[in-house]
Amino acid sequence: MPLLDLPPWLLSLLLAPFGLILGSFGNVLIHRLPQEEPADRDVVLRASHCPSCKAQIKPWHNVPLLGWLWLRGKCAACGWRIPVRYPLVELLVGLLFAVSPWIFPFGTLIWFKGLLCGYALLVLFFTDFTEMILPDVLQFPLMALGVLFTLPQLQWPETLVKVWTESNHLLQVLAWHNGLQPAPAYPGFEPAVTWQQSLLGMAVGYGVPALVNQAYKLVRKTDGLGMGDFKMLAWLGAFWGWAPMLGVLFLGAGLGAAVGVPLMLMRRSNGQTMLPFGCFLALATPVVVFFGRALWLGYLGLTM
């Protein structure tokens, strides 16, 4: 029988509240990690407080989504307007958890890996969007985890678990397979990411954009990418391998150009506007992870 003998829709209902709670914690990470003072970066011991008046937030005001609606988007103590980003992050993480059993086989390594990757991308997206920072304290552990995810499949390559499909059929999947595999709404196996591919992806993810940045710096006399972008590509390479990471890099660059070029043409920035490139990498990642192979094969079909 499955790890939890429940259909996907019921798993979604059970997982969504956990996602809302982790979304609330994600807001803590987004706000505190870019702070300069070590005490302000404490996300474990320091209680939730208003960024404006520093008043401690009451537990019933801190309930995900409902607290923001109850307070009408304002601090109960000083009236400071709480950014809409707070309920938005909570909602997005809640949705991420709710849809996860429809995309990945619940209870498997790839389910946990996909969920962690999605959560990290949401936190890094909003951190980069609001503060132009991609914190090392998140990215270095993600690099290590990307490599560690490749190890269980070496020890238990044939371990099977069962999941319910949306049509009430049981599907057998590999518990420790480190690659995309069938789930209620995902139709195909992808090759496993090996430890060699993970390490290579991490090295290429850091090295290639560093070289591109050096070339850009020779021409424009300024950095085109930040160090945080290198590290983000490094952990994405560790998670998914070098080829998907390059796909994320090129698609992210295309999305960045689609935003940056019009700004340059309007002469608002004289070509020097800083863009949160991590946001574009975060948007590109799910496209490449799920559709990268199909897009690449389609491209080859058009060019050959």
N, C-alpha and C positions, 0 to 999 in steps of 0.2 A: 504494500500500500504506500501512498505518497507520504512524504515527511509530515505534512498536515493534510488530512483527508477532507479538503475543502475545495470547492470550485473557485476559479479565478476571481469572479465578482465578489465573493465573500472574503477572499484574501485581500482584495483591494480595500474593502470596508475596514478590515482590521489593520492594514498597514497605513492608511491615510492619517490617522491621528498621530502615529509615531513620526510621520513625515512633517506634520504641522509643528510638533514639538522641536524636531531637529531644525526646521526652518526658523523657528524663534532663536535657537542657538546659533544658526547661521548668521542671523542679524547681529548677534553679539560679536562673532568673528569678524564680520565685515566692518563693524564700527571700531572695534578695539585693536585689532592686529596692526593697522597702520599707524597707531599712536606712537609718539616718540618716547614718552616716559614708560619705563618698565611696569610701574604700578597700574598705569592706564591700559596696558596690554594684557593684564591678568584676566583670563576668561574662565578661571576655575573658582577662585576664592572670593573675588569681588562680586557683590550682589548687583543685580540689575538696577540701573539708575538712569535718571533723565540726563541726556548729554548737555542740556542747557543749565538747569538749576541744581543738578547732582542729587536731587531728592530720590530716595529709594523707592522703587516701583512696588506697589502692593501686589501680592500674588494674583488676586482676581483681576487686576488690570493687565496682567502679563499673559493672560490666556490667548493663545494664537488666534488671530483674526477677530475673535469676539471682543477681546480687550480693546483693540483699535476702534472697532465699531461703537462699542459702549462709550468710549471717551471722545467719540467723534473726531478722531485724529489729533487730539491735543493732550498735552501732559496735564494730569489732574492737579499737580501742584502749582505750576507756573503758566500753563496755557500755551507752552511751546508747541508749535505745529509739528506733529510727528510725520516724517516723510512717508509718502505712499509706498516707498520701497519696502518698508517693514511688513505690511500685510502681503505685498506682492511676493516677497521671498518666501514667506510662510506658505502661501498658496501654491507656489511653484514646486516647493519641496514636497508638500502634501500630494500634489498631483504626480510627481516623480515616483513616490512610493506606491501610489495607488495603481499606476499603469505598469509598474515593474513586473508583476507576475504575468502580464499579457505579452511582455517582450522577451523576458528571460525565464528559463525554467526555475521556479521558486525553490529555494533551498540549496541551489548548486553554487559552486564557486563563481561561475560567470554571472549569476544573478547578483551576488554580493559585489563583485568587481564592477559591474555595470552601474549598480546603485551608488557605489562610492565615487565612481568617476563622474556621474551626473551631479551628485551633491557637490563635489569639489569644483566642477565647472561653474555651477550656479554661484557659489561663494566667491570664486575668483573673478567671475564676470562682474559682479556688483562691486567688489573691492577695487578692481581696476577702473570701472566706470566712474565711481565716486571719488577715489583717491589717487588713481594712476599708480597703484602699487599692487604687486603680486607677491605676497609675503613668503619669505623663505621658510618660515616655521610650518607652513602647509606643504610647500612644494618638495622639500627634501624628504620628508617621510613618504610622500607619494612616489618618489623615485624608488625608494627601497621597497615599498609594497608592490610596485609593478614587477620587480624581479622576484620577490617572494611568492607572488601568485603563480609563478611558473613551476614551483617545486612540488606541490602535492600531486600533480599528475605523473611525476616520475615514480612516486611511491605507490600510488593507487590508480593506475591508468584505466582499469576496467570496472571500477565501482559504479553501479547504476542506481539511480533513484527514479521514482515515477511521479509524474505530474498530470493533473487533469487538464484536458483541452477544453476550449469553449464549447465543443460539441459533445461534452461528457464522455470522452474517450481517454483512457490512460495511455500516456506516452512515456517510454523509457528513455532516459537521457543519462549522459555521463556526469557524475557528481563533481569531478575535479578537472574536467576539460577546460582549458584556459583559452577558449575561443567561442565565438557565437555558435549556438546550436538550437535545435528546434524548441520552441515554446508555443503556448496557445496561439500566438499571432505572429510567430517568426518561422519562416519555412525552411531554412537551410543550415547545414553545418559549415563552419569556416575552419581552416587549419588552426591548430593550436599554436599559441605564442610560446615558443621555447625560451629557456633561459638565455641561450645564445642570441636569439632575436631580440629579447628584451634588453640585454646589455648593449647590443649594437644599436637598437633604437634609441636608447638613452644617450649613447655617445654621438650618434649622428644628429639627434635632436638638439643637442647643445652645440655641436661643432659646425654644422651647415649654416644655421642663422648667424653664428659668430663670424664666419667667413664673409657672409653676405653683408653683415654690418660693417666689417672692416673695409670692404670695397666701397660701400656707400659713404663711409667716413672719409675715404680718400678723395671722393668727388665733391661731397657737400660740406666737408669739414665739421660734421656733427654726427652724432649717433642716429641711426635710423631705427634701431631696436634697443630695448632695454634689457638688462641682465635678467629681469624677471621673465621676459618672453623666452629667453634661451632655456631657462629652467622649466617653464611650462611645457615647452616642446620636448624637453628631456624626459619628463615623467609621462607625457603622452606616448613617447616612443617606448618607454619601459612597459607601459600598459598594453599597447596594441601592436608594437613592432615598428621597424623603420619605415616600411612602405606606407602604411596608413598615416604615420606621423608626417611624412613628406606631403601626402595628400592634404592633411590639415594645414600645413604651412602654406601651400600654394593656394588653396581655397580661401584661407584666412587672409592672405595677401590680396587676393582678388576682391574680397569683401571690403578690406581696408581701402583699396584703391577706388572702389565704387563710392566711398564716402569722402576720401581725401582729395581726389582729383577735382570734383566739383568745387570744393572749398578753395583749392588753388586757383581754379579758373575765375572764381569770383573775387580773387585777390584780397580775400579777407585775412590771409595769413602770410602772404609772400612765400608760400611753400614751406613754412616752418611750424605749422600747427602740429601739436602733439596729439596723437590719437591713441586711445587705449587698445593696443593691438591684442592684448589678452582677451578682450571681448570678442573680437573677430575669430580668434582661435577657438574660443568656447562655442561660438555659433557653428563653426565649421566641423567640429569634432563629431557630433552625432550624424551629420550628413555623410562623412567619410566612413565612419565605423559601420553604418548600416547599408549604405548604398555605394561605397567607394569601389568595390569590385565591379558592380554592374555599370557604374559610370565609366570606369576604365575600359572595360570590355566594349562598351558602346563607342567610346572614343576610338579604340583600335579598329572597330568595324567601319567607322567613317573614314579613317585615314589609310586603310589598307585596301 
